[in-house]
Amino acid sequence: MRMSDFDPTAPKKPTNLSVNGDLLAQAREHNINLSSTLERALVETLRLKRRERWIAENQAAIGAYNEHVEKNGVFSDDVRSF
């Protein structure tokens, strides 16, 4: 998932979070923008979750394709030069 996979113009929503106090202190010490850091982490987490869901939803097709390739090879076996 890329940052463009969501509406970057959507309004910001305030929320309450609980964060480890030591991590929060270190983040503030290093001037880390918590909102943008959380958004980036959410983008990455959502990308991984969507990938996992896609693989689970398509597991039967992936297995069937792999079985077909194992039995019959791929269509380009006769034309590739490597």
C-alpha positions in Angstrom: 0.0 0.0 0.0 1.3 3.4 -0.9 0.4 6.7 0.7 -1.7 7.3 -2.5 -3.9 4.2 -1.6 -5.9 6.4 0.7 -7.4 9.8 0.5 -4.7 12.2 1.8 -7.2 15.0 1.7 -9.6 13.4 4.2 -9.9 15.4 7.4 -7.8 14.5 10.3 -9.6 13.0 13.2 -8.5 13.4 16.8 -8.0 10.2 18.7 -6.7 9.0 22.1 -3.8 6.6 22.1 -1.8 5.0 24.9 1.9 5.0 24.2 4.9 3.6 26.2 6.1 6.6 28.2 9.8 6.0 27.4 9.1 5.8 23.7 7.0 9.0 23.8 9.8 10.8 25.7 12.4 9.7 23.1 10.2 10.6 20.2 9.7 14.1 21.6 13.4 14.4 22.3 14.1 13.7 18.6 11.2 15.9 17.4 9.4 13.0 15.8 6.0 13.9 14.4 3.7 11.3 16.0 0.8 11.8 13.6 2.8 11.3 10.5 4.8 8.5 12.0 1.5 6.7 12.9 0.1 7.3 9.5 3.1 5.8 7.8 3.0 2.8 10.1 -0.7 2.3 9.4 -0.1 2.5 5.6 2.5 -0.3 5.9 0.4 -2.4 8.3 -2.6 -2.1 6.1 -0.5 -3.1 3.0 0.6 -6.2 4.8 -2.9 -7.1 6.0 -4.3 -6.6 2.6 -1.6 -8.8 1.1 -2.2 -11.5 3.6 -6.0 -11.4 2.9 -5.4 -11.5 -0.9 -3.2 -14.6 -0.5 -5.7 -16.3 1.7 -8.6 -15.5 -0.6 -6.6 -16.7 -3.7 -4.9 -19.7 -2.1 -7.0 -22.2 -4.1 -6.2 -20.5 -7.4 -2.5 -20.2 -6.5 -2.4 -23.9 -5.6 -4.1 -24.9 -8.8 -1.8 -22.7 -10.9 1.3 -24.2 -9.2 0.0 -27.7 -9.7 -0.6 -26.9 -13.4 2.9 -25.6 -13.8 4.4 -28.6 -12.1 2.5 -31.0 -14.4 2.7 -29.0 -17.7 5.4 -26.3 -17.3 4.7 -22.7 -18.3 3.6 -21.6 -21.7 7.0 -20.0 -22.5 9.1 -23.2 -21.8 9.6 -23.8 -25.6 10.4 -20.2 -26.5 12.7 -18.9 -23.8 16.5 -19.0 -24.3 17.7 -19.4 -20.8 
